[in-house]
């Protein structure tokens, strides 16, 4: 049901008589006037013409134009032009020619718009509602308050959703950080493993070098042993040569008639001798007196 003439008029009268200087109230009064005009013109109802005349003194009404409202003029303007200006001034996209709204619905939407777009306080709007005292305005008050509660609940839900989204983003960031930390730990472990492998390789290289050094030392020792063996062989050869020379000397002594050191005869010791090729001279050194020393003539004769 539309708001009755008396209800709307009471609201306008209360607002005009209470605080006409308040811009918020004047905005509401302006809307009530425009919505009443819009409703009266749209429904071709004469109930609101007195309200138009009473609440909007700047509007003139020509009663002779009532049978043809389409051609009627308000304030000297064509009605269609006025309706367009009305929609533009209200800035409500839901006001359309094809969709007729009751003033109560328009008023609710107007209050809602002023509450959230024009930043009019809810307490001020509640004072407007409470001032009427009429049954339909009380119903409108309840309806509007329910809408406010629903919108507040929606806002709270949106805030909760935003908080949940923020929490999810934080959790995702934490997960990303944990993944980054895990990746860093893996990289550190890989680096440590690489370092350990490098150390092991270095140790292996050192061991190989030590083994090579040991092999070289062994080779050197073998070479030294071979050299020692060669020296021993040379010494043995020298000893053999000396023995051969001694044997040759003994043979030479035997050839010269010197008896062997073995036997019952007297021993002869030759300290130095010269072979028969030494130009016929032989020199011998005898230390003991008891040895038999042949003369040179005897030696030559033998």
Backbone as CSV, one residue per row, in Angstrom:
resi,resn,N_x,N_y,N_z,CA_x,CA_y,CA_z,C_x,C_y,C_z
1,UNK,0.851,-1.192,0.000,0.000,0.000,0.000,0.888,1.243,0.000
2,UNK,0.424,2.252,-0.749,1.201,3.502,-0.745,1.005,4.256,0.565
3,UNK,1.958,5.103,0.857,1.824,5.958,2.030,0.665,6.933,1.799
4,UNK,-0.195,7.046,2.799,-1.364,7.930,2.653,-0.940,9.385,2.660
5,UNK,-1.843,10.212,2.174,-1.562,11.648,2.100,-1.226,12.206,3.478
6,UNK,-1.988,11.809,4.484,-1.774,12.373,5.820,-0.411,11.949,6.373
7,UNK,-0.020,10.702,6.099,1.274,10.223,6.602,2.415,11.030,6.003
8,UNK,2.413,11.138,4.699,3.487,11.868,4.037,3.472,13.335,4.428
9,UNK,2.286,13.898,4.531,2.174,15.301,4.897,2.686,15.525,6.315
10,UNK,2.395,14.575,7.222,2.876,14.708,8.601,4.404,14.690,8.655
11,UNK,5.000,13.837,7.859,6.464,13.779,7.829,7.022,15.099,7.338
12,UNK,6.467,15.599,6.236,6.951,16.870,5.692,6.760,17.998,6.692
13,UNK,5.584,18.018,7.344,5.319,19.086,8.303,6.273,18.994,9.487
14,UNK,6.543,17.782,9.960,7.470,17.613,11.077,8.861,18.109,10.699
15,UNK,9.280,17.740,9.527,10.615,18.149,9.102,10.697,19.658,8.924
16,UNK,9.668,20.236,8.341,9.685,21.688,8.133,9.659,22.440,9.460
17,UNK,8.874,21.932,10.405,8.729,22.641,11.673,9.899,22.388,12.622
18,UNK,10.574,21.247,12.471,11.612,20.878,13.452,12.932,21.569,13.145
19,UNK,13.615,21.098,12.145,14.951,21.632,11.852,15.032,21.951,10.362
20,UNK,14.441,23.026,9.942,14.479,23.344,8.507,15.872,23.724,8.029
21,UNK,16.780,24.065,8.977,18.108,24.490,8.540,19.024,23.303,8.224
22,UNK,18.689,22.128,8.745,19.573,20.979,8.536,19.527,20.528,7.090
23,UNK,20.687,20.435,6.465,20.736,20.066,5.048,20.245,18.636,4.838
24,UNK,20.538,17.751,5.809,20.085,16.378,5.654,18.563,16.309,5.654
25,UNK,17.941,17.074,6.558,16.479,17.085,6.596,15.916,17.681,5.317
26,UNK,16.508,18.744,4.857,16.018,19.383,3.637,16.123,18.432,2.450
27,UNK,17.175,17.614,2.442,17.327,16.631,1.370,16.202,15.610,1.429
28,UNK,15.843,15.190,2.646,14.742,14.241,2.789,13.419,14.889,2.379
29,UNK,13.224,16.124,2.821,11.990,16.839,2.432,11.908,16.942,0.918
30,UNK,13.019,17.287,0.304,13.049,17.427,-1.158,12.679,16.101,-1.816
31,UNK,13.197,15.035,-1.280,12.875,13.741,-1.859,11.397,13.403,-1.676
32,UNK,10.859,13.649,-0.464,9.441,13.358,-0.234,8.554,14.144,-1.194
33,UNK,8.922,15.367,-1.438,8.129,16.179,-2.372,8.198,15.592,-3.781
34,UNK,9.412,15.291,-4.216,9.572,14.768,-5.577,8.897,13.412,-5.730
35,UNK,9.057,12.550,-4.711,8.443,11.229,-4.809,6.922,11.332,-4.800
36,UNK,6.397,12.261,-4.028,4.935,12.445,-4.018,4.453,12.914,-5.378
37,UNK,5.170,13.860,-5.967,4.791,14.343,-7.304,4.875,13.204,-8.308
38,UNK,5.961,12.446,-8.220,6.161,11.342,-9.160,5.030,10.328,-9.024
39,UNK,4.673,9.994,-7.771,3.612,9.026,-7.565,2.274,9.564,-8.071
40,UNK,1.999,10.811,-7.784,0.715,11.393,-8.212,0.608,11.436,-9.724
41,UNK,1.695,11.831,-10.397,1.650,11.910,-11.858,1.559,10.517,-12.459
42,UNK,2.326,9.563,-11.921,2.362,8.225,-12.496,1.017,7.530,-12.357
43,UNK,0.361,7.709,-11.208,-0.903,7.039,-10.975,-2.117,7.873,-11.391
44,UNK,-1.863,9.047,-11.893,-2.966,9.939,-12.302,-3.978,10.074,-11.163
45,UNK,-3.407,10.250,-9.975,-4.251,10.321,-8.793,-4.341,11.764,-8.326
46,UNK,-5.549,12.184,-7.948,-5.757,13.549,-7.454,-5.526,13.652,-5.955
47,UNK,-5.233,12.507,-5.293,-5.060,12.523,-3.844,-3.845,13.360,-3.461
48,UNK,-2.839,13.364,-4.310,-1.579,13.999,-3.950,-1.455,15.427,-4.457
49,UNK,-2.444,15.919,-5.191,-2.281,17.267,-5.737,-2.231,18.314,-4.635
50,UNK,-3.063,18.122,-3.601,-3.014,19.064,-2.483,-1.671,18.983,-1.756
51,UNK,-1.122,17.768,-1.666,0.188,17.610,-1.047,1.249,18.327,-1.872
52,UNK,1.126,18.230,-3.180,2.093,18.917,-4.044,2.020,20.416,-3.803
53,UNK,0.799,20.918,-3.756,0.624,22.354,-3.574,1.084,22.792,-2.186
54,UNK,0.849,21.954,-1.171,1.167,22.347,0.202,2.663,22.233,0.496
55,UNK,3.295,21.185,0.008,4.682,20.932,0.381,5.696,21.521,-0.587
56,UNK,5.254,21.887,-1.749,6.191,22.456,-2.717,5.554,23.717,-3.285
57,UNK,5.738,24.785,-2.610,5.039,26.031,-2.947,5.477,26.586,-4.278
58,UNK,6.653,26.172,-4.747,7.124,26.698,-6.025,6.447,26.033,-7.207
59,UNK,5.687,24.973,-6.924,5.030,24.254,-8.009,3.624,24.821,-8.211
60,UNK,3.301,25.143,-9.444,1.947,25.640,-9.772,1.151,24.531,-10.417
61,UNK,-0.101,24.552,-10.115,-0.960,23.512,-10.652,-2.154,24.161,-11.347
62,UNK,-2.351,23.757,-12.575,-3.471,24.267,-13.365,-4.547,23.192,-13.376
63,UNK,-5.630,23.423,-12.626,-6.680,22.411,-12.504,-7.346,22.108,-13.832
64,UNK,-7.288,23.033,-14.736,-7.916,22.792,-16.026,-7.159,21.758,-16.846
65,UNK,-5.904,21.512,-16.463,-5.097,20.547,-17.209,-5.225,19.141,-16.655
66,UNK,-6.021,18.977,-15.595,-6.092,17.662,-14.962,-6.618,16.579,-15.887
67,UNK,-7.627,16.817,-16.743,-8.090,15.740,-17.627,-7.004,15.262,-18.600
68,UNK,-6.051,16.081,-18.872,-4.991,15.678,-19.817,-3.640,15.871,-19.133
69,UNK,-3.291,14.945,-18.209,-2.059,15.079,-17.425,-0.805,14.943,-18.283
70,UNK,-0.957,14.239,-19.393,0.211,14.096,-20.258,0.633,15.443,-20.793
71,UNK,-0.310,16.332,-21.019,-0.019,17.668,-21.528,0.122,18.693,-20.406
72,UNK,-0.051,18.250,-19.175,-0.054,19.200,-18.064,1.327,19.796,-17.871
73,UNK,1.361,20.927,-17.242,2.621,21.600,-16.944,2.737,21.813,-15.452
74,UNK,3.945,21.613,-14.939,4.248,21.910,-13.543,5.412,22.873,-13.573
75,UNK,5.201,24.044,-13.029,6.233,25.059,-13.095,6.498,25.505,-14.515
76,UNK,5.459,25.435,-15.370,5.605,25.894,-16.741,6.354,24.928,-17.637
77,UNK,6.593,23.676,-17.211,7.342,22.726,-18.018,6.425,21.613,-18.484
78,UNK,6.809,20.992,-19.590,6.092,19.819,-20.062,6.277,18.688,-19.058
79,UNK,5.253,17.889,-18.858,5.300,16.855,-17.822,6.384,15.820,-18.100
80,UNK,6.607,15.477,-19.386,7.636,14.493,-19.711,9.031,15.038,-19.391
81,UNK,9.227,16.327,-19.696,10.507,16.953,-19.367,10.693,16.987,-17.858
82,UNK,9.632,17.288,-17.139,9.719,17.338,-15.688,10.056,15.964,-15.103
83,UNK,9.430,14.917,-15.647,9.707,13.573,-15.152,11.171,13.197,-15.386
84,UNK,11.711,13.595,-16.531,13.117,13.312,-16.816,14.024,14.057,-15.840
85,UNK,13.668,15.313,-15.585,14.445,16.086,-14.612,14.312,15.490,-13.215
86,UNK,13.146,14.980,-12.932,12.926,14.352,-11.632,13.841,13.135,-11.463
87,UNK,13.902,12.277,-12.480,14.776,11.104,-12.407,16.238,11.518,-12.305
88,UNK,16.613,12.549,-13.064,18.006,13.011,-13.050,18.380,13.605,-11.700
89,UNK,17.473,14.399,-11.129,17.778,15.048,-9.859,17.857,14.042,-8.721
90,UNK,17.033,13.013,-8.775,17.075,11.991,-7.733,18.266,11.050,-7.904
91,UNK,18.732,10.902,-9.145,19.855,10.012,-9.455,19.563,8.581,-9.014
92,UNK,18.309,8.170,-9.217,17.931,6.805,-8.894,17.672,6.054,-10.188
93,UNK,18.519,5.081,-10.539,18.298,4.370,-11.803,17.064,3.483,-11.785
94,UNK,16.514,3.165,-10.582,15.357,2.278,-10.532,14.046,3.011,-10.811
95,UNK,14.099,4.337,-10.954,12.879,5.078,-11.307,12.730,5.030,-12.820
96,UNK,11.801,4.280,-13.279,11.570,4.133,-14.711,10.086,4.346,-14.994
97,UNK,9.821,4.734,-16.223,8.418,4.957,-16.608,7.630,3.659,-16.568
98,UNK,8.297,2.558,-16.934,7.574,1.295,-17.017,7.396,0.640,-15.659
99,UNK,8.087,1.123,-14.660,8.005,0.504,-13.338,7.609,1.562,-12.322
100,UNK,6.378,1.485,-11.859,5.863,2.474,-10.919,6.131,1.989,-9.497
101,UNK,6.787,2.830,-8.702,7.127,2.479,-7.333,6.240,3.275,-6.376
102,UNK,5.869,2.641,-5.276,5.158,3.373,-4.237,6.129,4.307,-3.523
103,UNK,5.652,5.367,-2.975,6.543,6.277,-2.236,7.267,5.589,-1.080
104,UNK,6.620,4.585,-0.442,7.291,3.904,0.673,8.559,3.195,0.188
105,UNK,8.462,2.546,-0.967,9.641,1.871,-1.521,10.695,2.881,-1.930
106,UNK,10.247,3.944,-2.571,11.190,4.992,-2.975,11.844,5.629,-1.757
107,UNK,11.028,5.852,-0.729,11.565,6.470,0.481,12.620,5.563,1.124
108,UNK,12.311,4.261,1.168,13.274,3.317,1.745,14.584,3.342,0.965
109,UNK,14.467,3.323,-0.349,15.687,3.328,-1.167,16.419,4.664,-1.050
110,UNK,15.629,5.718,-0.912,16.262,7.027,-0.749,17.043,7.081,0.556
111,UNK,16.412,6.620,1.645,17.107,6.614,2.927,18.349,5.721,2.869
112,UNK,18.201,4.588,2.206,19.337,3.673,2.071,20.482,4.340,1.317
113,UNK,20.101,5.030,0.253,21.128,5.711,-0.537,21.786,6.810,0.278
114,UNK,20.970,7.606,0.982,21.537,8.695,1.773,22.354,8.150,2.945
115,UNK,21.970,6.966,3.424,22.700,6.383,4.556,24.115,5.974,4.143
116,UNK,24.248,5.412,2.958,25.539,4.841,2.569,26.285,5.687,1.541
117,UNK,25.560,6.529,0.819,26.248,7.355,-0.184,26.404,8.795,0.273
118,UNK,25.376,9.332,0.909,25.435,10.720,1.368,25.929,10.818,2.809
119,UNK,26.221,9.652,3.434,26.790,9.623,4.779,25.871,10.272,5.828
120,UNK,24.560,10.063,5.665,23.618,10.541,6.685,23.564,9.501,7.797
121,UNK,23.620,9.942,9.032,23.691,9.009,10.151,22.376,8.260,10.307
122,UNK,22.501,7.008,10.804,21.301,6.220,11.043,20.433,6.810,12.132
123,UNK,21.042,7.464,13.114,20.256,8.070,14.199,19.342,9.160,13.663
124,UNK,19.858,9.931,12.698,19.037,10.996,12.114,17.846,10.413,11.371
125,UNK,18.083,9.351,10.631,16.979,8.731,9.898,15.969,8.116,10.863
126,UNK,16.462,7.536,11.931,15.538,6.965,12.914,14.662,8.046,13.549
127,UNK,15.218,9.228,13.751,14.409,10.332,14.288,13.304,10.704,13.308
128,UNK,13.608,10.655,12.025,12.579,10.954,11.013,11.470,9.923,11.086
129,UNK,11.863,8.644,11.185,10.853,7.601,11.256,10.036,7.701,12.544
130,UNK,10.731,7.879,13.655,10.042,7.900,14.946,9.115,9.104,15.094
131,UNK,9.366,10.173,14.349,8.550,11.380,14.479,7.164,11.224,13.871
132,UNK,6.991,10.260,12.981,5.714,10.150,12.274,4.623,9.584,13.184
133,UNK,4.870,8.416,13.749,3.878,7.821,14.634,2.746,7.145,13.919
134,UNK,2.659,7.268,12.610,1.585,6.623,11.867,1.944,5.150,11.634
135,UNK,0.912,4.371,11.408,1.093,2.926,11.305,1.984,2.552,10.127
136,UNK,1.727,3.126,8.970,2.506,2.749,7.789,3.962,3.196,7.896
137,UNK,4.174,4.346,8.528,5.550,4.807,8.688,6.300,3.922,9.679
138,UNK,5.572,3.417,10.696,6.215,2.490,11.619,6.608,1.202,10.897
139,UNK,5.728,0.734,10.027,6.068,-0.443,9.232,7.279,-0.171,8.336
140,UNK,7.279,1.012,7.758,8.410,1.392,6.916,9.697,1.468,7.740
141,UNK,9.587,1.984,8.952,10.739,2.063,9.841,11.306,0.662,10.113
142,UNK,10.388,-0.274,10.451,10.825,-1.649,10.709,11.477,-2.245,9.474
143,UNK,10.845,-2.013,8.328,11.389,-2.552,7.081,12.790,-1.998,6.803
144,UNK,12.921,-0.706,6.988,14.212,-0.074,6.719,15.286,-0.577,7.684
145,UNK,14.877,-0.704,8.957,15.854,-1.175,9.942,16.270,-2.610,9.648
146,UNK,15.316,-3.425,9.223,15.667,-4.788,8.843,16.642,-4.796,7.674
147,UNK,16.383,-3.891,6.729,17.305,-3.794,5.601,18.695,-3.364,6.062
148,UNK,18.709,-2.415,6.998,20.008,-1.987,7.523,20.730,-3.149,8.203
149,UNK,19.966,-3.918,8.988,20.582,-5.058,9.665,21.111,-6.073,8.657
150,UNK,20.299,-6.317,7.616,20.754,-7.252,6.590,22.027,-6.751,5.914
151,UNK,22.022,-5.454,5.620,23.208,-4.903,4.972,24.418,-4.931,5.905
152,UNK,24.156,-4.659,7.189,25.263,-4.752,8.142,25.785,-6.182,8.232
153,UNK,24.836,-7.142,8.223,25.267,-8.535,8.239,26.063,-8.871,6.985
154,UNK,25.580,-8.349,5.846,26.321,-8.583,4.608,27.720,-7.979,4.685
155,UNK,27.770,-6.762,5.243,29.086,-6.134,5.386,29.989,-6.953,6.310
156,UNK,29.395,-7.444,7.413,30.188,-8.272,8.325,30.663,-9.543,7.629
157,UNK,29.749,-10.145,6.842,30.146,-11.347,6.114,31.266,-11.037,5.125
158,UNK,31.121,-9.890,4.438,32.182,-9.506,3.509,33.505,-9.291,4.238
159,UNK,33.407,-8.630,5.406,34.632,-8.433,6.191,35.232,-9.765,6.624
160,UNK,34.332,-10.685,7.056,34.832,-12.000,7.453,35.474,-12.713,6.270
161,UNK,34.824,-12.603,5.098,35.408,-13.224,3.909,36.763,-12.609,3.583
162,UNK,36.818,-11.269,3.706,38.101,-10.615,3.452,39.158,-11.073,4.454
163,UNK,38.734,-11.189,5.729,39.680,-11.676,6.740,40.136,-13.097,6.418
164,UNK,39.159,-13.939,6.002,39.527,-15.306,5.638,40.484,-15.307,4.453
165,UNK,40.194,-14.440,3.469,41.097,-14.351,2.322,42.481,-13.883,2.755
166,UNK,42.483,-12.890,3.674,43.784,-12.423,4.179,44.524,-13.552,4.898
167,UNK,43.755,-14.306,5.707,44.388,-15.420,6.421,44.917,-16.460,5.438
168,UNK,44.101,-16.738,4.395,44.563,-17.693,3.388,45.819,-17.185,2.693
169,UNK,45.821,-15.880,2.384,47.015,-15.315,1.757,48.220,-15.425,2.687
170,UNK,47.982,-15.131,3.982,49.084,-15.260,4.946,49.571,-16.705,5.025
171,UNK,48.592,-17.646,5.043,48.988,-19.054,5.082,49.776,-19.426,3.832
172,UNK,49.297,-18.927,2.668,50.025,-19.206,1.433,51.428,-18.607,1.484
173,UNK,51.516,-17.379,2.010,52.838,-16.759,2.137,53.728,-17.571,3.075
174,UNK,53.130,-18.025,4.200,53.913,-18.848,5.127,54.358,-20.142,4.455
175,UNK,53.422,-20.751,3.690,53.795,-21.974,2.981,54.905,-21.693,1.979
176,UNK,54.769,-20.555,1.263,55.826,-20.191,0.314,57.158,-20.005,1.043
177,UNK,57.103,-19.326,2.198,58.335,-19.125,2.964,58.919,-20.461,3.426
178,UNK,58.015,-21.359,3.888,58.499,-22.673,4.315,59.120,-23.427,3.144
179,UNK,58.459,-23.330,1.968,59.026,-23.986,0.794,60.383,-23.390,0.442
180,UNK,60.478,-22.055,0.516,61.763,-21.414,0.233,62.828,-21.864,1.235
181,UNK,62.433,-21.924,2.522,63.388,-22.388,3.535,63.811,-23.830,3.265
182,UNK,62.804,-24.664,2.893,63.134,-26.054,2.585,64.084,-26.134,1.390
183,UNK,63.812,-25.312,0.362,64.699,-25.294,-0.796,66.101,-24.832,-0.405
184,UNK,66.154,-23.800,0.447,67.465,-23.328,0.897,68.202,-24.421,1.676
185,UNK,67.454,-25.123,2.542,68.084,-26.214,3.291,68.594,-27.298,2.347
186,UNK,67.765,-27.627,1.332,68.203,-28.624,0.361,69.458,-28.159,-0.367
187,UNK,69.464,-26.878,-0.756,70.645,-26.347,-1.429,71.868,-26.417,-0.516
188,UNK,71.672,-26.058,0.762,72.784,-26.136,1.707,73.277,-27.574,1.858
189,UNK,72.313,-28.512,1.955,72.710,-29.914,2.064,73.469,-30.359,0.819
190,UNK,72.971,-29.939,-0.359,73.668,-30.291,-1.590,75.073,-29.703,-1.603
191,UNK,75.185,-28.441,-1.165,76.510,-27.826,-1.115,77.427,-28.579,-0.149
192,UNK,76.878,-28.953,1.017,77.681,-29.715,1.979,78.116,-31.051,1.387
193,UNK,77.161,-31.722,0.696,77.518,-32.987,0.068,78.606,-32.790,-0.980
194,UNK,78.466,-31.717,-1.786,79.490,-31.436,-2.784,80.841,-31.173,-2.120
195,UNK,80.823,-30.400,-1.027,82.072,-30.139,-0.316,82.674,-31.435,0.226
196,UNK,81.806,-32.291,0.791,82.304,-33.568,1.294,82.892,-34.405,0.165
197,UNK,82.185,-34.418,-0.983,82.711,-35.165,-2.119,84.055,-34.600,-2.566
198,UNK,84.154,-33.267,-2.602,85.422,-32.656,-2.981,86.521,-33.027,-1.985
199,UNK,86.185,-32.992,-0.692,87.169,-33.379,0.319,87.594,-34.834,0.142
200,UNK,86.588,-35.702,-0.122,86.923,-37.105,-0.347,87.822,-37.259,-1.570
201,UNK,87.488,-36.518,-2.646,88.330,-36.577,-3.836,89.742,-36.095,-3.526
202,UNK,89.840,-35.004,-2.760,91.163,-34.508,-2.390,91.922,-35.548,-1.561
203,UNK,91.207,-36.179,-0.615,91.853,-37.217,0.190,92.317,-38.372,-0.691
204,UNK,91.454,-38.763,-1.648,91.845,-39.836,-2.554,93.069,-39.436,-3.366
205,UNK,93.067,-38.180,-3.847,94.228,-37.713,-4.599,95.480,-37.730,-3.726
206,UNK,95.344,-37.286,-2.474,96.490,-37.317,-1.568,96.969,-38.748,-1.338
207,UNK,95.990,-39.662,-1.146,96.373,-41.059,-0.962,97.086,-41.594,-2.195
208,UNK,96.554,-41.232,-3.388,97.209,-41.669,-4.615,98.621,-41.103,-4.705
209,UNK,98.755,-39.816,-4.344,100.085,-39.214,-4.369,101.018,-39.923,-3.386
210,UNK,100.495,-40.227,-2.187,101.312,-40.946,-1.209,101.705,-42.319,-1.738
211,UNK,100.728,-42.991,-2.369,101.047,-44.301,-2.938,102.110,-44.175,-4.018
212,UNK,101.957,-43.135,-4.867,102.962,-42.926,-5.904,104.332,-42.656,-5.278
213,UNK,104.335,-41.824,-4.221,105.607,-41.551,-3.547,106.197,-42.828,-2.955
214,UNK,105.319,-43.640,-2.341,105.802,-44.907,-1.789,106.357,-45.801,-2.888
215,UNK,105.642,-45.840,-4.029,106.133,-46.639,-5.144,107.483,-46.124,-5.626
216,UNK,107.593,-44.783,-5.707,108.867,-44.210,-6.126,109.969,-44.565,-5.127
217,UNK,109.629,-44.465,-3.824,110.617,-44.833,-2.810,111.008,-46.301,-2.942
218,UNK,110.000,-47.146,-3.172,110.301,-48.564,-3.349,111.194,-48.780,-4.564
219,UNK,110.863,-48.045,-5.655,111.696,-48.170,-6.847,113.117,-47.706,-6.555
220,UNK,113.224,-46.587,-5.813,114.560,-46.106,-5.463,115.296,-47.132,-4.606
221,UNK,114.556,-47.713,-3.639,115.182,-48.743,-2.804,115.625,-49.929,-3.651
222,UNK,114.765,-50.310,-4.604,115.138,-51.421,-5.478,116.373,-51.067,-6.292
223,UNK,116.385,-49.810,-6.790,117.558,-49.381,-7.549,118.806,-49.407,-6.665
224,UNK,118.643,-48.914,-5.414,119.786,-48.945,-4.500,120.236,-50.383,-4.241
225,UNK,119.241,-51.265,-4.038,119.601,-52.670,-3.823,120.325,-53.239,-5.038
226,UNK,119.787,-52.862,-6.230,120.456,-53.337,-7.439,121.880,-52.805,-7.510
227,UNK,122.014,-51.490,-7.161,123.363,-50.919,-7.179,124.269,-51.636,-6.176
228,UNK,123.697,-51.899,-4.973,124.487,-52.624,-3.975,124.870,-54.010,-4.485
229,UNK,123.890,-54.663,-5.119,124.196,-55.984,-5.670,125.294,-55.888,-6.724
230,UNK,125.159,-54.830,-7.572,126.196,-54.650,-8.591,127.552,-54.408,-7.941
231,UNK,127.533,-53.555,-6.880,128.799,-53.297,-6.185,129.352,-54.584,-5.579
232,UNK,128.439,-55.356,-4.966,128.893,-56.628,-4.392,129.469,-57.538,-5.474
233,UNK,128.756,-57.547,-6.620,129.260,-58.371,-7.714,130.629,-57.881,-8.167
234,UNK,130.739,-56.532,-8.254,132.038,-55.985,-8.648,133.113,-56.358,-7.631
235,UNK,132.724,-56.239,-6.329,133.692,-56.612,-5.294,134.068,-58.086,-5.412
236,UNK,133.043,-58.903,-5.655,133.330,-60.329,-5.818,134.246,-60.563,-7.011
237,UNK,133.930,-59.820,-8.108,134.789,-59.963,-9.282,136.212,-59.529,-8.964
238,UNK,136.293,-58.394,-8.218,137.629,-57.929,-7.852,138.343,-58.968,-6.989
239,UNK,137.568,-59.521,-6.026,138.168,-60.555,-5.181,138.607,-61.751,-6.013
240,UNK,137.740,-62.122,-6.966,138.107,-63.242,-7.826,139.352,-62.917,-8.628
241,UNK,139.380,-61.646,-9.130,140.560,-61.247,-9.889,141.801,-61.292,-9.004
242,UNK,141.610,-60.793,-7.748,142.750,-60.832,-6.833,143.179,-62.270,-6.564
243,UNK,142.191,-63.133,-6.364,142.518,-64.541,-6.140,143.236,-65.126,-7.347
244,UNK,142.693,-64.742,-8.541,143.350,-65.247,-9.747,144.780,-64.736,-9.833
245,UNK,144.922,-63.431,-9.473,146.281,-62.875,-9.508,147.188,-63.597,-8.512
246,UNK,146.609,-63.867,-7.312,147.408,-64.590,-6.316,147.777,-65.976,-6.824
247,UNK,146.783,-66.607,-7.453,147.075,-67.934,-7.998,148.155,-67.851,-9.064
248,UNK,148.018,-66.794,-9.901,149.038,-66.631,-10.935,150.401,-66.388,-10.304
249,UNK,150.409,-65.581,-9.223,151.681,-65.318,-8.554,152.271,-66.607,-7.988
250,UNK,151.397,-67.418,-7.384,151.884,-68.688,-6.842,152.438,-69.570,-7.955
251,UNK,151.653,-69.536,-9.072,152.150,-70.336,-10.193,153.503,-69.824,-10.660
252,UNK,153.597,-68.478,-10.698,154.885,-67.899,-11.111,155.985,-68.289,-10.124
253,UNK,155.657,-68.293,-8.839,156.642,-68.660,-7.831,157.074,-70.108,-8.000
254,UNK,156.075,-70.932,-8.320,156.414,-72.336,-8.532,157.309,-72.486,-9.748
255,UNK,156.960,-71.691,-10.757,157.787,-71.757,-11.960,159.200,-71.292,-11.665
256,UNK,159.346,-70.364,-10.713,160.670,-69.852,-10.369,161.411,-70.772,-9.385
257,UNK,160.810,-71.863,-8.965,161.462,-72.818,-8.081,161.212,-72.565,-6.630
258,UNK,160.306,-71.758,-6.322,159.979,-71.490,-4.928,159.037,-72.572,-4.470
259,UNK,159.376,-73.322,-3.409,158.473,-74.393,-2.988,157.166,-73.844,-2.426
260,UNK,156.226,-74.753,-2.461,154.909,-74.363,-1.955,154.955,-74.179,-0.460
261,UNK,154.040,-73.438,0.026,153.968,-73.148,1.465,153.569,-74.361,2.258
262,UNK,153.109,-75.373,1.580,152.721,-76.601,2.264,153.833,-77.624,2.090
263,UNK,153.922,-78.540,2.989,154.932,-79.594,2.871,155.942,-79.530,3.999
264,UNK,157.004,-80.490,3.908,157.995,-80.587,4.973,159.173,-79.660,4.776
265,UNK,159.304,-79.108,3.581,160.445,-78.256,3.312,160.282,-76.922,3.978
266,UNK,161.403,-76.179,3.963,161.346,-74.850,4.555,160.440,-73.945,3.739
267,UNK,159.813,-73.067,4.413,158.882,-72.145,3.760,159.633,-71.007,3.148
268,UNK,159.138,-70.575,2.009,159.703,-69.419,1.335,158.614,-68.389,1.194
269,UNK,158.948,-67.201,1.537,157.943,-66.118,1.427,158.495,-65.071,0.507
270,UNK,157.820,-64.822,-0.554,158.244,-63.776,-1.506,157.419,-62.532,-1.244
271,UNK,158.140,-61.453,-0.856,157.430,-60.200,-0.625,157.221,-59.441,-1.915
272,UNK,158.127,-59.545,-2.780,157.977,-58.853,-4.048,158.796,-59.611,-5.089
273,UNK,158.216,-59.778,-6.204,158.968,-60.416,-7.276,158.603,-59.778,-8.582
274,UNK,159.532,-60.028,-9.529,159.326,-59.518,-10.877,159.343,-60.707,-11.800
275,UNK,158.496,-60.670,-12.740,158.410,-61.781,-13.682,159.704,-61.910,-14.470
276,UNK,159.944,-63.075,-15.059,161.191,-63.273,-15.805,161.378,-62.293,-16.938
277,UNK,160.322,-61.616,-17.371,160.461,-60.672,-18.463,161.012,-59.348,-18.006
278,UNK,161.280,-59.219,-16.697,161.754,-57.920,-16.186,163.272,-57.817,-16.321
279,UNK,163.816,-57.977,-17.547,165.224,-57.747,-17.906,166.204,-58.529,-17.019
280,UNK,165.790,-59.729,-16.507,166.715,-60.610,-15.804,167.027,-60.234,-14.396
281,UNK,166.352,-59.208,-13.837,166.613,-58.805,-12.453,165.463,-59.217,-11.596
282,UNK,165.767,-59.840,-10.477,164.715,-60.261,-9.547,165.105,-59.774,-8.179
283,UNK,164.216,-59.149,-7.486,164.475,-58.636,-6.146,163.533,-59.319,-5.179
284,UNK,164.071,-59.805,-4.093,163.246,-60.456,-3.097,163.593,-59.894,-1.744
285,UNK,162.622,-59.802,-0.911,162.817,-59.317,0.458,162.498,-60.440,1.407
286,UNK,163.498,-60.810,2.221,163.304,-61.895,3.166,163.529,-61.328,4.544
287,UNK,162.595,-61.531,5.438,162.701,-60.965,6.776,163.289,-61.958,7.760
288,UNK,162.910,-63.228,7.709,163.355,-64.191,8.690,164.720,-64.769,8.281
289,UNK,165.625,-64.982,9.305,166.970,-65.507,9.018,166.971,-67.001,8.776
290,UNK,165.969,-67.688,9.362,165.954,-69.135,9.254,165.451,-69.616,7.908
291,UNK,164.976,-68.705,7.066,164.529,-69.123,5.741,165.737,-69.320,4.850
292,UNK,165.634,-70.305,3.947,166.695,-70.540,2.959,166.484,-69.596,1.807
293,UNK,167.540,-68.821,1.550,167.450,-67.859,0.456,168.422,-68.292,-0.632
294,UNK,167.914,-68.687,-1.767,168.834,-69.049,-2.851,169.503,-67.817,-3.421
295,UNK,170.657,-68.038,-3.936,171.381,-66.926,-4.560,170.837,-66.656,-5.937
296,UNK,171.307,-65.561,-6.488,170.822,-65.174,-7.812,171.283,-66.185,-8.854
297,UNK,172.506,-66.675,-8.684,173.009,-67.622,-9.659,172.190,-68.899,-9.623
298,UNK,171.807,-69.294,-8.412,171.016,-70.513,-8.320,169.647,-70.330,-8.948
299,UNK,169.144,-69.171,-8.738,167.819,-68.921,-9.331,167.905,-68.922,-10.833
300,UNK,168.939,-68.265,-11.337,169.076,-68.203,-12.790,169.369,-69.577,-13.364
301,UNK,170.117,-70.340,-12.614,170.446,-71.667,-13.114,169.237,-72.563,-13.148
302,UNK,168.373,-72.390,-12.163,167.173,-73.212,-12.139,166.200,-72.823,-13.221
